[in-house]
């Protein structure tokens, strides 16, 4: 059975198709690209019982993730997080069974670790050696740490007033960190120019097709269901 049932990249706007084995950013028409899987084949091959003996991490569901070789998986143990019952708030909101999912226990402290784990793993698989991204903080910290784990050099541009803890995470990872006296949109312009000039992969939101695949696994399972 293959490690992944990923099929191709598809443009939701013009329906163009791109290979999963090549580096792509946006579609030629300017639209973000979406990852497609061989879902009928996967449904036939994978049984729920197959999952139960696997480690409780994001990569338990590797058939439904875009990384085709286990050798390219970059992980810090991210994945299954608890659903915490919140009965008092639920009563106030009129919701009988109200739960909060605690993503703060993930590596780097936010759900951004999910997207970074998958995005960086696929970058490694595609042979990317350096990436750049603008951020308000959490995403830059996550991508810096996962990139360091993968041996990929990260360049992070964030507003000067971004949280100190995320700046320190970027610095601790060895990323090239630049602070801009402006907004994330200003950081994005700097990254775009750097990508044009150098051999950098643009890991900006929506310009990188794979992070959303990690974030989508948010809903699959928690520690207490």
C-alpha positions, 0 to 999 in steps of 0.5 A: 500500500502506498504511503500517500494516495496524493494525486495532483494539484488542481486549480479551483478557478480554471481547473488546470492540473499540476504534477505533485512531483514538481515545485509549484506556487500559484496557478498560471491564472493566479489562483491558489492550488489545491491538493487532490487525492485518489479518495476512492482507491484510499477508501477501498484500501484503508480500514479504520482498524488500520489506524488504531495501532499507529502512533497518535500523531498527525502522521497517523493519517499519512495516506491522506497527506501529500508526502509520498515517502516516509523518509521525507516526513519532518516531525516534532511529534505534532498531532492528536490534541485534547478536546476539553469540555466547557459546560459553563460556556456551553450553557451560556451559549445554549450549546449542550455539548461544547468543547474546546480543542487545545492546540497549545500543546502542539510543538511551537504552541499553536495549530500552525505546527500542523501546517508547518509539519506538512508544508516543510515535509513536502518542501523537503521531498521536492528538494527545496533548500531555502524558503521565505515567508512573511508572518505576524509571528506564530507561523514564522516560528513554526516554519522556522523550527520545522525548516531547521529540523529538515535542514532547510534555511528559513528567511522570516520577515515579520512586523517589529511589534510581533510577539517577542516569543515568536521572534525568539523561536525564529532566532533559536532555530537559526532562521534569517529573521528580519523585522519591518516597521510596518504590517504583514503586508509590508513584510509580504512585499519584502519577501516577494522581492527576495524570492525574485532575486534569490533561490528562495521558495515562497512559503507565504499563505496561499502561495504554498499549496500544502500547509492547508493539508496539515491544518485540515487534519485538525478535526480527525481525532482528539485524545478523548474521543 
